[in-house]
Amino acid sequence: MIPFGLYTGQRLADVATLRWDNLDLAKDEIRFTTRKTGRPMILPIAKSLRKYLDTLPPPSDPDTPLHPRASSAFALA
């Protein structure tokens, strides 16, 4: 979660609830709607963040949270 916060500058809740389908790796973009304002966002994936993402195993389901433990904590809020 820390690399996403560092390279996107987004709120903790938005980073914690990102899912794999929010990533467009072909375009190197992160697409999501902010929880606080409901604003749609399209952010570039920084090269360092992309390198980190490339080390992660791809999920079988694109709706899988990027940060499962954090995502479940924010789902309760």
N, C-alpha and C positions, 0 to 999 in steps of 0.2 A: 504494500500500500504506500509505503514511503516514496518510492520512485514516482508513482502516479501523482502524489501530492506535490512533490518537488518540481516535476516537469510540466504539470498542468496548472498549478496554482488554484485548484478548485477546492471547495469546501469539503470537509471530512465526510459528510453524509453522501455527497455526490460521488466521491472517490470510492467510498465503501460499498456503494450499491451498483457499481459498474458491472456489466455482464459482458461475456465474450462477444455477444452480438452488437455491442456498442463500438467494437473495434472494426475499422475497415482497413485491414492490413495491406490491401492492394493500393489504396490511396494514402496510407499512413495517416489516418484520421481517427479521432475518437468523436463519436456522435452520441449525444444524450440530451435530456431535458433536465434542467436544474430543479432540485426539490423545492428550494425556497421561493424562486420567482417564476418557475414554470417556463423559463426561457430556453429555447432550443440552442444547443451549442455544437459547434464543429471546431475541434482543436487539432492542430497538427501533432503527430507523434514525433517527439524529439528523437534524434539518432540514438542517444544513450538509452532512452526508454524502449526503443525498438529492439536494441540489442538484448535488453533484459527480457522482453516479450518472446524473442526468438529462443530463449533458453527454456521457456515453459512448455509443458506438453499440451497439445491442443485438446480441447474437451470433445467428448462425443456429442454433447448437446450444446449448441451455441447460446442457449439461455442460462448456462451455468455462470454463477457469479465469479468474477475475477478474484475476489477476496471473500471466500465463503464464510469465515468466522465473523468478519466485520459486517458483512451483508446481513447475516441473521440478527446481529445486534441492532442494526438500524431498521430492520423490518418490524421490530417490536415497537419502535418509537413512532 
